């Protein structure tokens, strides 16, 4: 399936380049007034020359362009493939036996929180009672 997609993509790029060249090689039909109906001659729909080889090639390449775009859109709907889709992921690292202590900057001592028995139990002065 991947080979078909890449071949179709390469063919589509070639069709795009050929269409670009054929369009650029065609002779202009006049100035901008001709595009808006200003250059009409005696016929009802303007001057109509016979179909040249370049105009026939443009029509064929335009049809191939549209069909190729639709085909690539339909094939591309299945999602992108990946080069590593068939390989197993990395193994998880084993957990360390004990968590190391956080590093302390040099020159500072490590301070540990006081244990419950080292905390002061009560204030040094007793509370005063109101006079009677």
Secondary structure, 3 states (H helix, E strand, C coil): CHHHHHHHHHHHHHHHHHHHHHHHHCCCCCCHHHHCCCCCCCCCCCCCCCCCHHHHHHHHHHHHHHHHHHHHHHHHCCCCCCCCCCCCCCCCCCCCCCCCCCCCCCCCCCCCCCCHHHCCCCCCCCCCCCCC
